[in-house]
């Protein structure tokens, strides 16, 4: 289904919000008319409470969660570990292999070299939209930025397929521009916090702007009408009937196991069994690799330390949440 292109915003766009990677940028305001796009969110939202919406900045999506840099680093590490162990044990006795320093170098070389991808994942902090006090708050480089919701500026950006250090994302960025005054010096300070747009149906040339507009409308809907007005997202028939957010990363052994089970090849029509059975057999080792990766990633999520939230963020959400058990659920 093709969505119609978004109308051009009447608000001017500052030059600072443009660069060679941006194909289109529109200025957004909280009190603008509806943009005509569905309000949707996925792993760009961390949690929702009655009064607060916790939105994940783009660095949290790049470095953490499914299909992120740290997830792919885990998958490649697990695959290399399995392959190295199989080759080593096939040619030598277990005692020789375990006592060989070269074996452990091969096993640990890649995960140690990629460990830096886990650091920004564990250090991510949310942008908090508090509808009760009508404030937007974020914490960036040791400073807290808070602004009235009605005065907020935002920019929906369509980006080229290679951008931000060469990492191709969802091709849509919602940039939240928060300004405030330093209480000690009175100087005006500001930060621009990027949020990845939502996965959506292709929309032609302005697909990225459309995706950014969807999460913006999701935020506006929450700030205007609250949690109950947000559209539900059906994730699994085996879990709660309705979940508003997509899975960010595996959160239980049960999910790791059942989400990676390959489908039944005999569910297809008997005419297609000669094709579905070989495809099923080919998919089995990949399902096992995915399951092992999710299991390791679940352990890392449980074991790696998480950045402690500064008191300013805790106060911004009335201490309703401190970032624990961050799996994109209520």
C-alpha positions in Angstrom: 0.0 0.0 0.0 1.4 3.4 -1.0 0.8 6.3 1.3 0.4 9.8 0.0 3.3 12.1 0.4 3.3 14.5 3.3 2.5 18.1 2.6 5.3 20.5 3.0 5.6 22.2 6.4 5.0 26.0 6.5 7.6 26.5 9.1 11.2 27.4 8.1 14.0 25.0 8.5 17.3 26.3 9.9 20.4 25.6 7.9 21.9 23.7 10.9 19.3 20.9 10.3 20.4 20.3 6.7 23.4 18.5 5.3 24.4 16.4 2.3 22.9 13.2 3.8 19.4 14.8 4.2 17.0 14.3 1.3 14.2 16.3 2.9 13.6 17.9 6.3 10.3 19.3 7.6 9.8 21.4 10.8 7.2 20.1 13.2 5.4 21.8 16.1 3.2 20.2 18.8 0.2 22.4 17.9 0.3 21.8 14.1 -2.7 20.2 12.4 -2.6 16.4 12.0 -0.1 15.2 9.4 -2.4 12.6 8.0 -0.1 9.6 9.0 -0.9 6.8 11.4 0.6 7.1 14.9 2.9 4.1 15.3 6.0 3.1 17.3 8.3 0.1 17.6 11.6 -0.3 19.3 12.1 3.5 19.4 9.9 3.5 22.5 11.3 2.1 25.8 8.3 2.2 28.1 4.9 3.8 28.7 3.4 4.7 32.0 0.2 6.7 32.8 2.0 10.0 32.7 5.3 9.4 30.9 6.5 8.2 27.5 10.1 7.0 27.4 11.5 7.3 23.9 14.8 5.7 22.9 17.4 7.9 21.1 18.9 6.6 17.9 22.1 5.5 19.5 20.2 3.0 21.6 18.7 1.5 18.4 22.0 1.4 16.5 24.0 -0.2 19.3 21.4 -2.3 21.1 18.5 -4.6 20.5 17.6 -6.9 17.6 19.6 -6.3 14.4 21.8 -3.7 16.1 25.6 -3.6 16.0 25.9 -5.4 19.4 23.4 -8.1 18.3 25.3 -8.7 15.0 28.6 -8.8 16.9 27.1 -11.4 19.2 25.8 -13.5 16.3 29.2 -13.4 14.5 31.0 -14.2 17.8 28.8 -17.2 18.4 29.1 -18.4 14.8 32.9 -18.1 14.9 33.1 -19.8 18.3 31.0 -22.8 17.1 33.0 -23.1 13.8 36.4 -22.8 15.6 35.4 -25.4 18.2 34.1 -27.8 15.6 37.3 -27.5 13.4 39.6 -27.8 16.4 37.9 -30.8 18.0 37.6 -32.5 14.6 41.4 -32.6 14.2 42.7 -32.9 17.8 41.8 -34.3 21.2 39.8 -32.1 23.6 42.8 -31.9 26.0 45.1 -30.6 23.3 42.5 -28.1 22.1 41.6 -26.6 25.5 45.3 -26.3 26.4 46.2 -24.5 23.1 46.5 -20.7 23.5 45.7 -20.2 19.8 42.3 -21.8 20.3 41.3 -19.3 23.0 42.7 -16.4 20.9 40.5 -17.4 18.0 37.5 -17.8 20.3 37.9 -14.5 22.1 39.5 -12.3 19.4 36.3 -11.1 17.7 34.0 -10.7 20.8 36.8 -8.7 22.6 37.4 -6.6 19.5 33.7 -5.8 19.2 33.0 -5.2 22.9 32.9 -1.5 22.3 29.5 -1.9 20.6 27.9 -2.9 23.9 29.0 0.2 25.8 26.6 2.7 24.2 23.8 0.1 24.4 24.2 -0.1 28.2 24.6 3.7 28.6 21.5 4.8 26.7 19.2 7.2 28.5 15.6 8.1 27.3 13.9 11.2 26.2 11.0 11.6 28.7 7.7 13.1 27.6 5.7 13.9 30.7 2.1 14.8 29.9 1.3 15.5 33.5 3.6 18.4 33.9 3.9 19.0 30.1 7.6 18.7 30.0 10.2 17.1 27.7 13.4 16.0 29.4 16.7 14.4 28.3 20.2 14.0 29.7 23.1 14.5 27.4 26.9 14.8 28.1 26.4 15.4 31.8 23.6 18.0 31.4 19.9 17.9 31.8 17.7 19.6 29.2 14.1 20.2 30.0 11.6 22.2 28.0 7.8 22.9 27.9 6.1 20.6 25.5 4.2 23.4 23.8 7.5 25.2 23.0 9.3 22.1 21.6 10.7 22.1 18.1 11.1 18.9 16.0 12.3 18.0 12.6 11.3 15.0 10.4 14.2 14.1 8.2 14.6 11.7 5.3 18.1 10.4 5.1 20.2 8.7 2.4 20.8 5.0 2.7 24.3 5.6 4.0 24.6 8.2 6.8 25.8 8.9 10.3 29.2 7.2 10.0 28.1 4.9 7.2 25.4 3.0 9.2 22.2 2.5 7.2 19.2 2.6 9.5 15.4 3.1 8.9 16.0 6.0 6.6 13.9 8.3 8.8 15.1 10.5 11.7 13.0 12.6 14.1 15.2 15.2 15.6 14.0 16.7 18.9 15.4 20.1 19.6 15.4 21.0 23.3 16.5 24.4 24.6 16.8 25.6 28.2 18.7 28.1 30.3 21.6 27.2 32.6 20.4 28.0 36.1 23.9 29.2 37.1 24.9 31.4 34.2 21.6 32.1 32.6 23.1 31.1 29.2 20.8 29.4 26.8 21.8 25.8 26.0 20.4 23.3 23.7 20.7 19.8 22.4 19.3 17.9 19.4 18.3 14.3 20.1 17.7 12.1 17.1 15.1 9.3 17.2 14.7 6.7 14.5 11.5 6.7 12.6 9.1 3.7 12.7 9.2 0.8 10.3 6.5 1.4 7.7 5.3 0.6 4.2 7.3 2.2 1.5 6.1 5.6 0.6 8.2 6.6 -2.5 10.6 9.4 -2.3 9.6 10.7 1.1 9.6 7.3 2.9 12.0 8.5 5.6 10.1 11.6 6.4 6.9 9.6 6.6 8.5 7.2 9.1 9.7 10.0 11.2 6.3 11.6 11.1 4.7 8.4 12.4 6.6 8.4 15.7 6.0 12.1 16.0 2.3 11.6 15.7 2.6 8.7 18.3 4.3 11.2 20.7 1.7 13.9 20.0 -1.2 11.4 20.6 0.2 10.4 23.9 0.8 14.0 25.1 -2.7 15.0 23.9 -4.9 12.0 25.0 -2.7 9.7 27.1 -1.7 6.1 27.2 -5.1 4.6 26.6 -5.4 6.4 23.2 -2.3 4.8 21.7 -2.9 2.2 19.1 -2.2 -1.4 20.2 0.3 -3.6 18.5 -0.5 -7.4 18.3 2.9 -9.0 18.9 2.0 -12.7 19.8 -1.0 -14.7 20.4 0.9 -16.6 23.2 1.5 -13.4 25.2 -0.8 -10.6 26.3 -3.5 -10.0 23.7 -2.2 -6.5 23.0 1.3 -5.0 23.4 1.9 -1.4 22.3 5.6 -2.0 21.6 7.7 -4.3 19.4 10.4 -6.5 21.0 13.6 -4.7 21.6 15.7 -7.8 22.6 15.0 -11.3 24.1 13.6 -11.1 27.6 13.0 -14.7 28.6 14.2 -18.2 27.9 10.7 -19.1 26.8 10.8 -16.3 24.2 14.3 -17.3 23.0 13.1 -20.9 22.4 9.7 -20.4 20.9 10.6 -17.4 18.7 13.4 -19.4 16.9 11.6 -22.6 16.3 11.4 -23.3 12.6 8.0 -23.6 11.0 6.4 -26.9 10.2 7.1 -27.8 6.6 3.9 -29.9 6.4 1.7 -26.9 7.0 2.1 -26.1 3.3 -0.1 -27.7 0.7 1.0 -31.3 -0.1 1.9 -30.2 -3.6 4.7 -28.0 -2.2 6.1 -30.5 0.3 9.0 -31.4 -2.1 10.1 -27.7 -1.9 9.1 -26.9 1.7 10.9 -29.8 3.3 14.4 -29.0 1.9 14.0 -25.4 2.7 13.0 -26.4 6.3 16.2 -28.6 6.6 18.4 -25.8 5.3 16.8 -23.4 7.8 17.4 -25.6 10.8 21.1 -24.7 11.4 20.3 -21.0 11.0 17.5 -21.3 13.6 19.9 -23.0 15.9 22.4 -20.2 15.4 19.8 -17.6 16.0 18.6 -19.3 19.1 22.2 -19.5 20.5 22.7 -15.9 19.7 19.5 -14.8 21.4 20.5 -16.9 24.5 23.9 -15.3 24.7 22.3 -11.8 24.1 19.8 -12.5 26.9 22.6 -13.4 29.3 24.5 -10.2 28.3 21.4 -8.2 28.9 21.2 -9.7 32.4 24.9 -9.5 33.3 26.3 -6.3 31.7 25.9 -3.3 34.0 23.4 -0.7 33.0 24.0 3.0 33.4 22.4 4.4 36.5 19.9 7.1 35.8 20.8 10.6 37.1 18.3 11.9 39.6 17.1 14.6 37.2 15.6 11.9 34.9 14.1 10.1 37.9 12.5 13.3 39.0 11.3 14.0 35.4 9.2 10.8 35.4 8.1 11.2 39.1 10.3 8.1 40.0 7.9 5.9 38.0 10.7 4.0 36.4 14.5 3.8 36.7 15.4 2.0 33.5 15.4 -1.5 34.9 14.1 -4.5 32.8 14.3 -2.4 29.6 12.5 -4.7 27.2 9.9 -2.5 25.6 6.9 -3.5 27.7 4.6 -2.0 30.2 
